[in-house]
């Protein structure tokens, strides 16, 4: 099958993002099984100069690089590119307009444009509902209205909708009366870090609490810090709290977390 992925920033992403990692793992495995997979990417986020990476074709599309327009503008350009030309992996077919079998949109924001290929192509349209984005604190009132419209689009326009958690699937049923197919994110089980890697950060085995997330308010890192600070030293002992992440248009929240943890 010929499969297009739209809505992610990039693969390989120069820093890990949840949706981008999801698309990376999914697309490369599909390619390894013999499918022709094309991922539309935003050039400034791609961590390679190659056009084909691990069997997946990367097509760079332009964007309006702002907080509110970056995702939807790149999705629009990718969607128009899908209608204009389907790049082929085969040298003998390169340059021909070969239709996609599946066009897969990732996220409720990009889902707003899924009606275009639904209307103008014969491809099966799939949307993955990754997150209830309108609840994120970084968005204002207008953005939340648009994202709610994206939720409706994600559940009403495509041939199939995927929910990455049971709670999102239940939300889709309760809020919109629509069924979403629950397919959880996969994960690579890696080796436990070697002792020398722990020593690099002055950590000891089984004596640390780790959280990995974007530094945005709705992730609740501030609550985690406050809870950690309230644990008596007699119980906490040498247990350390490790926070790994980066801000996403939320430098003020990052500064707040550093201030909150400044005494420790």
VMD Tcl script that draws the C-alpha trace (Angstrom):
set ca {
  {0.00 0.00 0.00}
  {0.96 3.63 -0.49}
  {0.50 5.56 2.75}
  {0.85 9.28 3.52}
  {1.28 10.72 7.01}
  {0.33 14.37 7.65}
  {0.25 16.56 10.78}
  {3.47 15.66 12.60}
  {6.40 18.07 12.74}
  {9.04 15.70 11.41}
  {10.81 12.38 11.52}
  {13.47 11.95 12.64}
  {12.67 14.86 14.95}
  {15.73 16.74 16.20}
  {14.20 16.44 19.66}
  {11.63 13.87 20.68}
  {7.95 14.81 20.55}
  {5.15 12.41 21.36}
  {3.29 12.51 18.03}
  {6.52 12.63 16.05}
  {7.94 9.60 17.84}
  {4.62 7.80 17.28}
  {4.78 8.51 13.53}
  {8.46 7.54 13.37}
  {7.85 4.15 14.96}
  {4.71 3.50 12.92}
  {6.00 4.63 9.52}
  {9.35 2.84 9.69}
  {7.70 -0.43 10.70}
  {5.18 -0.15 7.88}
  {8.03 0.54 5.46}
  {9.93 -2.49 6.77}
  {6.89 -4.60 5.91}
  {7.02 -3.50 2.29}
  {4.58 -0.58 2.23}
  {5.50 2.70 0.52}
  {5.25 5.33 3.26}
  {5.60 9.07 2.75}
  {5.82 11.41 5.75}
  {5.27 15.14 5.13}
  {7.63 17.11 7.37}
  {8.45 20.68 8.39}
  {12.02 21.25 7.26}
  {13.35 23.09 10.30}
  {12.57 20.13 12.57}
  {14.10 17.32 10.49}
  {17.27 15.79 11.95}
  {18.52 14.47 8.59}
  {19.26 15.82 5.12}
  {18.20 12.56 3.50}
  {15.03 12.26 1.41}
  {14.57 8.61 2.31}
  {15.20 7.63 5.91}
  {14.88 4.06 7.17}
  {12.77 3.24 4.13}
  {10.38 6.19 4.58}
  {10.22 9.02 2.03}
  {10.40 12.47 3.61}
  {8.71 15.33 1.78}
  {9.49 18.79 3.16}
  {6.67 21.31 3.02}
  {6.68 25.03 3.90}
  {4.98 26.50 6.94}
  {4.16 29.80 8.61}
  {6.52 29.39 11.61}
  {4.38 30.74 14.43}
  {2.75 29.14 17.46}
  {-0.77 29.30 16.03}
  {-0.12 28.84 12.30}
  {2.84 26.44 12.10}
  {0.87 23.21 12.31}
  {-2.19 24.14 10.26}
  {-0.19 25.89 7.51}
  {2.16 22.93 7.04}
  {-0.83 20.58 7.08}
  {-2.46 22.64 4.32}
  {0.66 22.58 2.16}
  {1.08 18.85 2.75}
  {-2.56 18.18 1.87}
  {-2.31 20.17 -1.35}
  {0.92 18.35 -2.18}
  {-0.90 15.04 -1.71}
  {-3.46 16.12 -4.31}
  {-0.80 17.44 -6.69}
  {1.65 14.58 -6.79}
  {2.30 11.32 -5.03}
  {6.06 10.63 -4.90}
  {6.96 7.03 -5.65}
  {9.78 4.99 -4.16}
  {10.24 3.11 -7.42}
  {12.68 4.68 -9.94}
  {10.54 3.36 -12.82}
  {7.45 5.12 -11.44}
  {9.09 8.33 -10.22}
  {7.27 11.41 -11.45}
  {3.96 9.63 -12.07}
  {0.84 10.67 -10.21}
  {0.17 7.57 -8.17}
  {-2.75 7.72 -5.75}
  {-2.30 6.97 -2.09}
  {-4.28 4.12 -0.61}
  {-4.32 5.68 2.88}
  {-3.88 9.30 3.99}
  {-3.32 9.41 7.73}
  {-3.73 12.68 9.65}
  {-2.22 12.97 13.12}
  {-3.95 15.23 15.65}
  {-7.28 17.02 15.88}
  {-5.86 20.30 14.52}
  {-4.67 18.75 11.24}
  {-7.96 16.80 11.07}
  {-9.69 20.09 10.17}
  {-8.28 19.68 6.65}
  {-9.00 15.96 6.25}
  {-12.12 16.81 4.23}
  {-9.96 17.87 1.27}
  {-8.56 14.43 0.39}
  {-11.83 12.81 1.49}
  {-13.58 14.88 -1.17}
  {-10.99 14.85 -3.94}
  {-9.28 11.44 -3.67}
  {-10.27 7.82 -3.44}
  {-7.87 7.19 -0.57}
  {-9.08 5.92 2.77}
  {-8.75 8.75 5.31}
  {-7.61 7.96 8.85}
  {-7.19 10.37 11.78}
  {-5.39 9.55 15.01}
  {-6.76 11.42 18.03}
  {-3.58 11.84 20.08}
  {-4.66 14.34 22.71}
  {-7.56 16.53 23.85}
  {-5.55 19.60 22.87}
  {-8.19 22.19 23.71}
  {-7.63 21.53 27.42}
  {-3.99 22.58 27.18}
  {-3.32 25.77 29.10}
  {-1.18 27.32 26.36}
  {-4.20 27.88 24.08}
  {-6.51 30.89 24.22}
  {-10.30 30.93 23.80}
  {-10.30 31.13 19.97}
  {-7.75 28.34 19.64}
  {-9.85 26.14 21.91}
  {-12.93 26.70 19.76}
  {-10.95 25.75 16.65}
  {-9.52 22.66 18.34}
  {-13.00 21.59 19.42}
  {-14.04 21.86 15.77}
  {-10.99 19.70 15.02}
  {-12.30 17.05 17.40}
  {-15.59 16.96 15.51}
  {-13.72 16.75 12.21}
  {-11.50 13.93 13.52}
  {-14.58 11.88 14.33}
  {-16.91 12.85 11.49}
  {-14.84 13.16 8.30}
  {-12.40 10.21 8.07}
  {-13.24 6.62 7.26}
  {-11.73 5.62 10.62}
  {-10.55 7.34 13.79}
  {-7.90 5.96 16.13}
  {-7.69 6.86 19.84}
  {-4.33 6.29 21.53}
  {-5.86 5.79 24.99}
  {-9.00 4.29 26.44}
  {-9.83 7.61 28.10}
  {-9.77 9.41 24.73}
  {-11.94 6.67 23.19}
  {-14.43 7.10 26.07}
  {-14.32 10.90 25.61}
  {-15.16 10.53 21.90}
  {-18.14 8.35 22.72}
  {-19.42 10.58 25.52}
  {-18.90 13.98 23.86}
  {-19.75 13.15 20.25}
  {-21.43 9.75 20.27}
  {-18.72 8.47 17.92}
  {-16.67 5.30 18.11}
  {-12.90 5.57 17.92}
  {-10.74 2.47 17.58}
  {-8.45 2.16 20.60}
  {-4.86 1.41 19.53}
  {-2.34 2.23 22.26}
  {1.07 3.69 21.50}
  {3.77 1.06 21.22}
  {7.02 1.27 23.13}
  {10.53 -0.06 22.75}
  {11.69 -1.74 25.94}
  {15.24 -0.56 26.42}
  {17.98 -1.70 28.74}
  {18.23 -0.20 32.19}
  {20.88 2.55 32.29}
  {24.37 1.40 33.12}
  {25.87 2.32 36.47}
  {28.29 4.76 34.85}
  {25.40 6.62 33.21}
  {23.67 6.98 36.56}
  {26.92 8.12 38.16}
  {27.20 10.84 35.53}
  {24.14 12.51 37.09}
  {25.00 11.49 40.67}
  {22.13 8.99 40.79}
  {21.81 5.59 42.40}
  {19.82 2.59 41.21}
  {16.20 2.59 42.48}
  {16.74 5.90 44.28}
  {15.20 8.41 41.89}
  {11.81 9.44 40.54}
  {11.82 10.29 36.83}
  {9.32 12.30 34.80}
  {9.75 12.97 31.08}
  {7.40 15.53 29.52}
  {7.13 18.85 27.76}
  {7.35 21.68 30.27}
  {3.78 22.88 29.85}
  {1.38 23.60 32.69}
  {-1.19 20.91 31.94}
  {1.48 18.23 32.49}
  {1.39 19.20 36.17}
  {5.15 19.23 36.82}
  {4.62 21.99 39.40}
  {2.30 19.70 41.36}
  {4.92 16.97 41.24}
  {7.57 19.31 42.64}
  {5.25 20.48 45.42}
  {4.35 16.89 46.31}
  {7.99 15.86 46.36}
  {8.89 18.75 48.64}
  {6.21 17.65 51.13}
  {7.67 14.15 51.56}
  {9.50 14.06 54.92}
  {13.23 13.51 54.64}
  {12.86 10.51 56.94}
  {10.80 8.82 54.23}
  {12.41 10.34 51.14}
  {15.95 9.54 52.16}
  {18.27 9.89 49.16}
  {15.43 9.60 46.62}
  {15.84 12.35 43.99}
  {13.29 13.87 41.64}
  {14.51 14.06 38.02}
  {12.64 16.24 35.51}
  {13.49 15.83 31.81}
  {11.86 18.04 29.21}
  {11.79 21.30 27.31}
  {9.26 24.13 27.01}
  {6.82 24.44 24.12}
  {6.17 28.18 23.74}
  {6.13 28.15 27.58}
  {9.45 29.68 28.65}
  {7.60 31.47 31.48}
  {6.46 28.10 32.88}
  {9.97 26.69 32.62}
  {11.26 29.68 34.61}
  {8.49 29.14 37.18}
  {9.52 25.49 37.63}
  {13.15 26.47 38.10}
  {12.09 29.02 40.71}
  {9.87 26.45 42.43}
  {12.74 23.97 42.63}
  {15.38 26.62 43.29}
  {15.83 25.78 46.96}
  {16.70 22.17 46.13}
}
mol new
graphics top color blue
foreach p $ca { graphics top sphere $p radius 0.5 }
foreach p [lrange $ca 0 end-1] q [lrange $ca 1 end] { graphics top cylinder $p $q radius 0.2 }
display resetview
